[in-house]
Amino acid sequence: MIRKIHLIAACGTGMGTLACTLKEMGYNISGSDQNVYPPMSDFLKEKGIELFQGFDPSHLDHSPDLVIIGNAVTRQNIEAQAVLTSCIPYVSMPQAVNEFIAKDKKIILVTGTHGKTTTSSIMAHILYSAGMDPSFLIGGILRDFNSSFRIGRGEYMVIEGDEYDTAFFDKGPKFMHYNPEIIIMTGIEFDHADIFTDIEHVKRAFSALVQKNEKASHIIAFDDSLHLKKVLFGSAVSIETYGEKAQWAFSNHRQQGSRTYFDVQGPSQTISIETGLVGRHNLFNAIACIATAKRIGISNKIIKSALNSFSGVKRRQEVRGVKKGITIMDDFAHHPTAVRETIRALRPFYKDGRIIAVFEPRTNTSMRKIFQDTYPDAFLDADMVCICEPSVKKNILDQDRLSIQKLIADIEKKGVRALYFGNTDRLLSFLISELKNKDLALIMSNGGFDNIHEKLLKAI
């Protein structure tokens, strides 16, 4: 009988969410990670999960019945090696989700390069608002639930499905482990350069997902993604599309204060929406969920109410605090498209102040020069750009590494002031002296960024 479960690399968004879910289900959970940083590490501790800093075979001394190994863990990891030599049973994260949580559920799987967390969160909120008591497992903390997971008694479960590889012992995409009833596909771009060689490699992963599920699933697809359209071309799968001129589209988009208004046109119907979501990218995320909700029979009244009350996701345009008229905002953006759309969405709200974009390129892809020539245009709607050397180091060859100095120079050539910082302390000192009333400090990183948000709020 499995009672004690240990997770290696427990502080990643997916693994942390899984850890909390299993704890809620009554299992004795422990975890270890090299980078123990808020908000996930704090969230785990609040849930009563024993958390070890770093990796060490001694973390297995309590003899867990099962070990779940995250995809950030290599075969050379000393704790993983101890698992392999000790004969303790081990599985990957998606295997554990299927075995312990998603069994007998109707899965709504949300996939794509951008918008997975927000789209998954909106979908879960609509289902909950409809009284359908859903389960969900999402790589972000939903403000309405103060949680990234929920175990419901209803038939539906929302899962954020990642194209990243599963584990060192399973190099296939994580989303291939699930058997969804509905798949939301938010679009395809090149990302995860540490595991994908090029965009064709990424498309093959999504093609495999479509082929695996073409007889059993219904797909809600973003029609404005050329790469996704190529993946879906010729498939026998049941498809509805959303986008600028798709089966599901929007019109009459207007912003009034902090509220967004728009009309959604679907097959033989129009739904007028009011929401706190901002930016065209979030409108499309919402439309994908509306199309899905209609597919499973949720009324327009409930959809309207749910989007009106949706409070968002932590680390997605999350205001961490306002002090002396200065807004400190946290956002997960790191891909150039996400950076561009995030700044563009916020621009109308800071006409009387400056948007100071603070960026830490710390993902495996953003550290590489793949987007060297693409990043400069992503910052054009900012008034000032501050780019900091990442606090983590990756084993990347110098000729393959992003040149932050060149990026700074290229942004400046486009007429936007840009500055380089070698570490967080220097960046923090600059921001303290530079920020003034009505400014927005938009801090973008997929990591903890040395807790710069809280340090800044305390210092200004």
N, C-alpha and C positions, 0 to 999 in steps of 0.2 A: 504494500500500500504506500502510495506517495503522499508524504506529509511535509517534508522539508525540501524546499527548492532553493537553489542558489543560482544567481544570474551573474555571468561574467560580462562586463561592460554594461552595467546596470543603469547608467545615467544618460544614455542616449534616449532620444524622445520616444522611440518605439519600445525599447527595452524597459525604460522607466515606467511607461504606461502599462506594460504587461505586468511588471512587478507589483504595481499598485492593484491591478485587477485581481491577480492571484491572491494577494493579501486579503482583499475584500471577500474572496471566496472561502477564506478560512485556512489557507496554507501558511506554513511558517516560512517566511521569505527573508533571504539575505542577498546582498549583492556587493560587487566590487567594481571599481572603475579608477582609471588613472586620473581623469579630469573630473573631480567632484566639485561642481559649481552650481550656483543657483541659476534658474529656479527649480530645475528638476531634482537636484540633490536635496534641497530644502523640502520639496514636495514629498520625496521618499521618506525622509526622516519624520515628517508630520504624520505619515501613515503608519509609523511604527516599524519601518523596515530597517534592519541592521545594515549599515553601509560601511564598507572597508575602503580606505584610501589606498590606491595602488593595487598591484597584483602580487599575490604570494600564495604558494601551496598551502600555507597554514590557514588560509581562509576556508579550506575544506575540512578542517579538523573536526567540525561538528557533524561530519558524515551525512551530507545531504542525500536524499533519495534520488534526486534528479538535478542535473545542471543544465541551464539554458545558456547557450553561448551566442553572443551577439556577433553581427557581421563585421564589426570593427576589430574583432580579435583575430590575430594571426595564429597559425599553427605553432609559431615559435614562442607564443605567450607562455610564461612559466606556469601560470595557473591552469591554462588549458592543457598544457603538457601533463600536469599532475592529474587532471581528469582522465586523459587518455591512458595513462599508465596505471591508474587505480581501478579501472573498470567500472567507475560510476557511470550510470546511464546518462546520456546527454542528447539534446535535441537543439534545433534552431528555433528562433523566435516564432516564425510563422507555423512551424510544426506544433509548437506549444499552444499557439492561439487556436489552431484547429482542434487539438486534442482536448483542451480544457474549457474553451469559451464558445467557439463558433459552431460547435457540433449541433446539428438539427436547427440551425438558424437560417433564415433567408438573408443572404449577404448582399448589401449594397456596397460595392467596392469602388473607391474613388482613386483614380490613377491619373498620371500626367506629370509633366515637368513642373508646372506651376499651379498654385492654388489648391493643392490637395487638402491641406489642413483646414483652411477656411471653408471650402466646399463641404468637406466631411462634417464640420461643425454645424453649418447651416442645415444640412440634411438631418442630422441627429436632433437638432432643435425643432425642426418641423414635425418629425415623427413624434417627439415627446409632446409637443403642443397638440397634436392630433389624438392624444391619449393612447398611443400605440405601445407605450412602455418599452422603448427600444434599448438594445445594448449598443455600445460603441467603443471603439478602440482607435484613438486618434493621436497623432504626434504633436499635440499642443493642448494647453489647458483652456477649456471652455469657461468663460466668465460666468455664464448662467448656471453652471454646475460646480464651478471651482474644481474641475477634475478633467482628466484626459480620458477617462474610461467610465463606463456605466454597465452594470449587469441588470438587465431588465427581464421581465417575464414575457415580453412580446415576441412576435415571430421574427422581427427584423433586427439586423445588426449592421451598423455602419463601420467599415474598416478602411482606414487610409492605406492604400496599397502602393508600395514602393517598388520601383524598377531596379533598385540596388541589389547586389548579390546577397544571397541568403546567409552564408557562413563559409568559413574556410573549407569545410567538408561538403559544401553544396554551393556551387558557383552560379546557379540559376537565379533569376529574379525572385524576390520575395513574393510578388503578387501571383506567381504561378502556383502557389500552394493552396489558393482559395478557389472555391466553386461558387461564384456569385450568381444571383438571380438578375441583378442589374449592375452594369459597369458604367460609371461616369468617367469619361476620358477628356481631360481638360486641355489637351494639346501636347505636342512633342517638340522639344528643342534639345540641343546637345548639352549634356551635363554629365557629372560623375566621370571625369576624365581618367580617374585612377582605375576604372574597370571597363569603360567603353572606349574603343579606339576612335570612333567617328560617329556621325549621325546615322549612318546606315546600320551600324552595330546596335544603336539604341532602337531604331525602327524594327530590327529583327526581334528584339525582346518583346516589343508591343505586338508584333505580328503573331508571335507564339501565343501570347495571351488571348488574342482574338480567335486564333485557330482552335485553341483548346476549348473555348467556350461558345463557339459559334452556333451550336445546336441548343444550348441551354440558357444562354444569357441574352438580355436586351441591353443595347449600348446607347447611352446618351453622349454624343460626341460633339466636340467644339469644331464647328465647320470652318473657322478661320485659320486653322492650323494646317498648312500645306502638307507637312510631314505626316500628320495623322490621317488626312484624307487619302494619302498614298497607301498607308497601312491598311485602311479599311476598303480601298477600291477592290471590287470583285469578290468581297467576302459575302458569304451567305447569311451572316449574322443579322438579326433584327436591329435596326438603327433608327434613332431620331437625332436630329441635329439642332444645335443652337449656335448663334453667332449673329453677325451683322445682317445677313440676308438668308438666314436659315429657317427651318420649320418653327423654331422658337427664337424670337428676336425682341428687341425693345425699341421704344420711341419715347418722345416727350421727356427726355432726361433733364432734370433740373435740380439745382442745389439751393436749399433755403436754410441758412444757418448750418447747423450740424446734421440736418436731415436730408436725405436723398429721395427724390420722387421720380418714378418712371412707370411706363406702361409696358406690360409684357404681352406680345402677340404670339399665341400658339394656334394649333389647328382649331379653327372655328371658335376662338375665344380670345378675350382680352382681359387681363388682370391688372388693376392699378395698384402699385406697390409704394409704400413708404417705409424707409429703413434708415438705420444709422450707418450702414455700410457706405463707404465713399470710394470713388474711382471706377472707371469703366471695367477694369479687371474683376472687381468685386460684383459688379452688375452681372457679368457673365457667370460668375460662380453661383450667384443667386438663381439665375435663369436655369442653369443645369439642375439645380435642386427642385425648382418649380416643375420642370418637365418630368422629373423623377416622381415627385409627389403626385402629379396628375396621373401618372402611369399606374400608381398603386391605389388610386381612388380617393385621395385627400381633397377636401373641398376648397374652393377659392377662399372662402371666409377664413378657414384655419390657416391657409398659406399666408394670407395677408396679415393676420394677427401674429403669426410666428416671425415673419420678417420684420414686422414693426417692433417686436420685443427682443429680437436677437441682440445680445450684448457684445458679441465678438470673441476673439481669442487672444490670450496673452501672447506677447511678443509679435503680434501682428498689429502694427500701428497702435501700440499700447502706450498710453500716457503714464509714465512712471511717477510724474509729479510736476507741479508748476510752482516756481519760486521766483519772487521778484519780477513776475510777469514773463519769466522764461520757462518754456515748455520743454521737458525732457521726455523724448519718445523712444521706445524700443521697438525694433522691427527685425525680422528674421531674414530680410532680403540679402541675397549674395550673388545670385545670377544677374547679369546685366539687365535682362528684361524685367526682373522683379525690382531691381533698384530704380530703373526708369519709371515704371508704373507706380511705385510707391511714392516717389517724389512728385510725380505729375498729379497724383490723386490729392496730395496735401497742399499743393500750390495755391488753390483758391482760398484756403483758410488762413494764409499768412501773407496777405497782400500788404499789411502794414508793418510787417517785420521780415526778418531774414530766415530762410531755411539753410541751416548749416548742416550739411550731410557729413556724418562721421562714419567712416567705413573701415572695417577690418576684414581683408580678404583671407579667410582662414580655412575654407573648404579645400578639398583636394583639387577641385577644378579651378576655383578662383585664385589659388596660389600659382597656377600654371599660366603660361602666356597665351593660352588658347583664345581668351577674350581680350588680349592686349589692345587690339584696335577697335573693339566694340565697347569697352567700358567708358571711354571718354564721352560718348553721346548719351550714356545713361544718366549723367550728372548735369545735363544742360539746364534743367529747371531749378537747380539749387543756386543759392547766392554765394556759397562758399563750400569748398570740399576739403575735409581733413581725412587723410588716409594714413593708417597706422600699421606698422609692421605687426603681423599676427603674433599673438603670445604663444602659439604652438608652432613647432617646427616639423616639417615633413621631409622625408627623404626624396627630394626632387633635384634633378641635375640642374646646374646653374643655367645651362642653355635652354632649359624648359621652363624656368621659373618666371613668373610675372615680374616685370620691372616696375616697381611702384614709382621710381623716380621718372621713368619715361611716361607713365600714366599721368603723373602730376603735370609734367610739361605739356602733354597733349590736351589735357583739360584746360590749362591756361591758354593755349593757342586758340581755344574755342570761346574765350572771353569770360571764363569763370575762374575766380581766384581759387587756387588749390595749394595745399601745404602738405608736407611730408613729416611724419613723426616716427622716430625710431622705437619708441615704447609708449605705454599707456600713461606713465607719469608725466612725460613731456606734453603729451596731448592734453591731459587733464589740466595742467598749469596754463596752457594756452587758452583753453575753453573758459576757465574761470575768469581770466582777464578780458576775454573777447565778448562773451555773451552779454546781451543787454535786453531790456524790456521789449516784449513782443516777439523775440526770436524763438525759433524752434531748433533745438538740437536733435536731429534725427539720427539715432545711433543704430547702425546696421551691421549685424554680425550673426552668425549661426551659433555662436558660443557665448560664454559668460562675459567676455571682453573685460576681464579683471574687475568686474562689478563696477564699471565706470559710471553707470547710471546713478547708483546710490552715492558714490563718492562725489559726483558732480552736484547732486542735490544738497548734500551736506555742506559743500564748500562755497556755493554761490550765495 
